[in-house]
Amino acid sequence: MRSLDRGVAALAERQHGVVSRTQLLDAGLGSGAIELRLARGRLHRVHAGVYAVGHPILTPEGRWMAAVLSGGAGAVLSYRSAAAHWGIRQEGSRPAEVTVARILRSRPRLLFHRSSLPDDEVAVREGIPVTTVPRTLFDLAAVIPLHQLNRAVNEAEIRRLWDPLSLDDLLIRHPRRPGAAVLRAVLATPGAGITRSELEDRFLELLRGARLPRPGTNVPIEVNGVWIEPDCTWREQRLIVELDGNATHATRSAFESDRARDRALVAGGWRVMRITWRQLHDEPEALTRDLRASLTARPVANLRRA
């Protein structure tokens, strides 16, 4: 029995502290042995047929793993729980969400969705079967507000959670699935999916066409003892341009850190301009005019010396 217990403990360690009744039976424990361990506090019931081993306190990963085990073979973490597991959205206090291929009745702490998922829409993250990031975003589009979906898409881009099967591929595969129209609206937003390198290339192309001097790109500068790496820098003119794409500047934390960095740069005698993809795309003439004026203006540092 000690050998069986060691095997159960090793299994639980691989599964974030939880095991299923089926796994215990397969390991050689009978129903009576399971009940005895429940009575003695070696097992703790999490859901029907799913137990925590050793103690009842579970990490978020343990709760997600328990929810998946409760769904049986082929179950995967999905929707808001999958988004939380990927780190692109906070789950809050909602029930854990799991997708299964058959009809299962939801429970107070478990919400089951029915769908047959192709293999390329499922992944394993930290040992937990979960919908891929694109499939997770597709599912979210049907159940959360548009602004929250935009934030989740942005966070996925910031974390570089790429997948061979893109959102566009899923829209072709599931054109009438709930959430498809909302997801198309997100992808149609100017700048959606534009990477930092693409934004930089378009900006440098604008400068070449306007015959404006080329900046240093991603060159670290020291400001009051702190090293900062702006997108584009003209040292002589003391001018910095930051290129704000959806993928790198749209979240609240990024907004706050951008403004703190701008404040430090201005205090250090630099001028800072922020340029978006939409401005590059829709207002190239006005943007060129403002850049030319800024590059020909006398730098603040020179004015102080004069």
N, C-alpha and C positions, 0 to 999 in steps of 0.2 A: 504493500500500500504506500510505503514511503517513496518507492520508485514511481508509482503512479502520480503521487502528489508532486514530485519533482518535475515530471513531464507536464503536468497541468500548469505548474508555475512557469515553466519555460515557454509554454504556449501563450499564457497570459502576458508574459513579458514582451512577446513579439506582437501582441494585439492590444497594446496600451492598457493592460490590466484586466481585460474581460475575455470571457469564453462563452460558448453557447452550450446548451444541454446536449445537442447532437454531438459536438466535439468531445464532451466529457464521456458520453456513451461510447464513442468510437475509441477513446483512449483506454477504455476498460472499466470505467466506473459504472456501477449499476444504479438504478433509481434509489435504492436504499442508501447507498454510499453518498449520493448527491444530497439527499435529505439530511443525512447525518452531518455533513459538512456545512449545510445551511444552518442547522441547529447549533452547531459549535462556533459559528462565526467565521469559518474558513471561506465560505462563499456568501455573497450578498446579492440578492435579486435586484437587477436593474430593470429588466423588462421580462415578460413571460418567456422563459427559456433562455435567458441571457443573464450571466452572473459576473460580478466583480470578484476577483480573487484576492483574499487576504484582508482587504479593507474596502469600505464603500465609497471612498473619496476618489473621484475620477477627474482627469484632465479633460479639456474640451475634446481632445483626440480620443480619449477613452469613451466619452459619451457618443461621439460620432461612430466609433467602431461598434459600440453596443447597438446603436440604431441599425447599422448595416447587418450585423449578425441577426437581429430580430427579423429582418426581411427575408432571411434564408438565402439559398444559393442564387447567385446572379444579382443580388441586391447591390445598389450603389448609392453612395451619398449624393445628393442633388439639390438643385434650387438654392435657397438661401444658405443652407448648411454647407453645400459645396463651395459657394462663394466665400463663406467665412473660412473654410479649410484652405482655400487657395490664397487667402489674405487680401481679397479684393472687396470685401464688404464685412461689416460686423453683423453677427447673427442675432444678437439681442436675446430675449427670453422666449422666443418662439419654440415650438416643438422641433425636434430634429426631423429633417426631410430626407426621404429615401425613395428611390425609384425602383420598382420591381416589374416583372413582366406579367404578373397575374394580379387578380383583384385581392387586396388585403384591406381590412377595415382599419382605419386610423385610430389611434389611441390618444389619451391625454398628452403624452410626451412624444408621440410619434405621428408624423404625417406621411402617409404613403401616396406616391404617384404611380400610375400604371403606364408603362411604356416599354416597348422592346427596343433596346438600345444597340445599335451596331457597334462592333468592336472598336472602331476608330472614334467613337464618341465617349469612350470610357478609358480612364487611366487609373493608376495606383499611386497615391501620394502618401508617403510615410506609412506604408502598409495598409492604407484604407482605400478600397475601391471607390472611385468618385468620377462624376462626369468631367470631361475635359473642360478647359476654360471656355472655348467657344460654345460648347453645348450648355455649359452653366449660364453663360450670358444670354443665350437663346431662351432658356427656361425662365430666367429672371425677367426678360422682356414682357412676359405674360402676367407677372404678378407684382411688379413694383413700379412706382411712378417713373416718368421719363427722366427727371433730373437725377434720380438715384441710379438709374441704368447708365446714364452718361458718366456718372462718377465711377461706377464699377468698371466700365470700359476703359476709362482713363487710367484707373489703378492697375488694370491688367497690362496696359501698355507700359506704364512706368516700371512695373516689375518684370517686363520682357517675358511674359508668359505666352510665348508663341506656341503654335500647334500646327502640324502639317495640314489639318483640316480647318480652313478659315471660316469666319462668319459668313462670308459670301458663298462658300461651298454649302454651308448648312441651309442658307436661304434657297438655294437651287434645289437642294434635296427635300426641304420641307416648306414649300412656298406658301401653304395655307395653314401652317401650324399657328396656334395662338402666340402672339408676340411678334410674328413676322413683320407686320406693318410697322410696329414701333421700332424694331431693330433696323428696318430700312431707313426710317427717319433719322436714327442716330448716325448711321453710316453715310447718309446724305449731307450731314452737317459739314460746312466748309472746314477743311483741316482735319477731319476725322481720319485717323489712321496714318496721318502724315508723320514720318519719322523726323528726328532731329537732323539727320544728314540731308534728307530731302529739303527741309526748310532752309538749311544753310546753303545748299546748292542753288536754290531759287534766289536767295538773297545775294549771293556772289554774282549770279547772272545779272541781276538788276544793277549792281554796281558796275559791272563791265559795260553793260549797255549804256549807262549814263556817264561812262568814263570818269568814275569816281575812284579814289585811291583804294587799293585792297587793304583790308585790315589784317591784323594778326588774329588767328582763330584759335580759341581754346588755349590761350597763352596765360599761364598763371602770373598774377601781379600781387605785390605785397601792399596791404593797406593797414596801417596802424598795427603792424606785427602779425596780421592775419593774411594767409594766402587765399586768394580768390581767383577762380578760373572763369572769366567772362566768355561769352560766345564770340564776340568780335571786339577788337580793341585798336584804336588809333592813339598811340602813345603821345605823339607830338601834339595832337589836338586835344588830348585828355578826354576823349570821347569813347564811350562803351555802348554797344548795341547788344541787347539781349533778345533772342528770338524765342518767342513764346508759342510753342506748339501745344495742342491739346494733350499730347502724351506726356509732357513734362512739367506743365505749369497749372493744370486745371484743378488740382485738389486743394483743400483748405490749407493743409500743412505746407504745400509748395507755395501757395499765395503768401503765407506769412513769412516763410524763409526768404522768398524773393524780395519782399519789401524791406526786411531787415538788412539784406545784402545791399540793396540800393541805397539805404540810408548810410551804411558804412562807406560806400563808394563816394557819395556826395560829400560826406564829411572829410574824405581824403582828397577832395579837390577834383573829382571826376564828374563828368556829365553822363547821365544814363538815359538811353532811349529804349523803349520796349516796342517790338514790332511783331505783329501776329501774322499768321498765314493769310487770314482774310484781307488784311491790309496789303500784303504783297500781291494778292490775287486781284483785289478790287480797286485799289488806290495807288497804283505804281507811280503815277505822275506826282501826286501830292507827296508821296513818300520820298521820291527822288528830290523834290524841291526842298523838303525839310532837311534831308541828309546833306545836301550841298550847302545849305545855309549853316548847318552845324559844323561842317568840316572847314568852312572858311572863316567862321567866327574866331575871335581871339580867345584862347583858353583862359580860364579863370586864374590858373597859377601864374600865367604871364602878366595878367592885369595886376595881380598883387605885387609882383616884382617891379612893375612900372611905377 
